[in-house]
Amino acid sequence: MRAYCVFCNIVAGREPANVVYEDDDIIIIQNILRWVPVMLLAMTREHTTQAELWSGHIGRVGKVAAEVGARLCPGGFRLLSNFGYDAMQSQEHGHLHIIGGTFLGHYVG
């Protein structure tokens, strides 16, 4: 039995979420974190790991995420994906972050 997954519960309608986009395979929701004006999470409805997302579903999820990002953030946006604890991945269910709506600044290095 799989451990609790908040994203699977959102997909199933057992947890609340502000849904920005959905189709038969993909859902995009507003992130509960609000560090910038647009913080969204794009994922498959089916539970996948980050590795599975990137090895088999990224083309479709990435295309839809880029379309939603361009519509909501015409000045630019970022698509991000975290892999593992050190990268601050907090949910096992594979997903992309869509962030924007403001000048995001330069990467600090």
HULINUR-V381030 format. One record per residue. RES is the residue in one small letter. PHI is phi in radians with two decimals (NA if undefined). OMEGA is omega in whole degrees, 0 to 359 (NA if undefined). D_LAST is the distance of its C-alpha to the last C-alpha in Angstrom with 2 decimals. Layout:
RES;PHI;OMEGA;D_LAST + RES;PHI;OMEGA;D_LAST
//
This chain:
m;NA;181;41.25 + r;-1.26;175;37.66 + a;-1.13;179;35.99 + y;-0.93;178;35.64 + c;-2.32;182;33.30 + v;-1.08;181;32.78 + f;-1.18;176;31.95 + c;-1.10;178;35.19 + n;-1.21;175;37.05 + i;-1.13;179;35.70 + v;-0.99;182;36.79 + a;-1.38;180;40.17 + g;1.43;180;40.61 + r;-1.59;177;40.75 + e;-2.27;180;37.69 + p;-1.35;174;37.03 + a;-2.83;173;34.28 + n;-1.56;183;33.82 + v;-1.48;181;34.12 + v;-1.69;181;32.71 + y;-2.68;171;33.85 + e;-2.74;171;35.97 + d;-2.47;184;38.06 + d;-1.14;187;39.80 + d;-2.05;190;36.68 + i;-2.24;173;33.61 + i;-2.36;175;32.85 + i;-2.16;183;30.12 + i;-2.16;174;30.01 + q;-1.33;177;28.36 + n;-1.22;176;25.86 + i;-1.23;174;27.17 + l;-1.34;184;23.77 + r;-2.30;182;23.55 + w;-1.19;177;20.07 + v;-2.32;185;20.50 + p;-0.98;179;23.90 + v;-2.02;175;23.80 + m;-2.37;184;22.74 + l;-2.11;177;24.84 + l;-2.19;180;25.29 + a;-1.91;183;26.92 + m;-2.71;171;28.83 + t;-1.35;175;32.01 + r;-1.18;178;35.03 + e;-1.32;179;35.64 + h;-1.17;174;33.65 + t;-2.35;171;31.19 + t;-1.44;176;28.31 + q;-1.02;181;24.85 + a;-1.08;179;25.87 + e;-1.17;177;29.20 + l;-1.01;184;27.72 + w;-1.29;181;25.56 + s;-1.57;184;28.44 + g;-2.42;188;31.18 + h;-2.18;190;30.48 + i;-1.12;180;27.17 + g;-1.03;182;29.00 + r;-1.27;180;31.13 + v;-1.10;179;28.73 + g;-1.10;179;26.00 + k;-1.08;180;28.66 + v;-1.16;179;29.89 + a;-1.06;179;26.46 + a;-1.15;178;25.61 + e;-1.13;179;29.05 + v;-1.15;178;28.73 + g;-1.03;180;25.25 + a;-1.13;180;26.68 + r;-1.22;185;29.72 + l;-1.54;184;28.08 + c;-2.31;185;25.05 + p;-1.08;178;26.46 + g;-1.46;180;23.64 + g;2.28;182;21.07 + f;-2.79;175;19.59 + r;-2.14;168;17.30 + l;-1.92;183;18.74 + l;-2.23;176;16.89 + s;-2.52;180;18.31 + n;-1.77;178;17.57 + f;-2.09;173;19.22 + g;1.52;185;20.38 + y;-1.00;183;20.03 + d;-1.10;179;16.60 + a;-1.63;178;15.26 + m;1.27;174;17.44 + q;-1.27;184;20.23 + s;-1.81;180;23.11 + q;-2.19;180;25.82 + e;-1.23;181;27.26 + h;-1.04;184;28.66 + g;-1.00;182;26.41 + h;-2.79;172;24.85 + l;-1.94;172;22.37 + h;-1.66;172;20.71 + i;-1.96;182;21.45 + i;-2.24;180;19.57 + g;3.00;181;20.20 + g;1.54;178;22.85 + t;-2.81;174;20.64 + f;-1.17;185;17.81 + l;-1.55;177;14.74 + g;1.39;182;12.30 + h;-1.59;174;9.07 + y;-1.20;178;6.22 + v;-1.59;184;3.75 + g;-2.45;NA;0.00
//
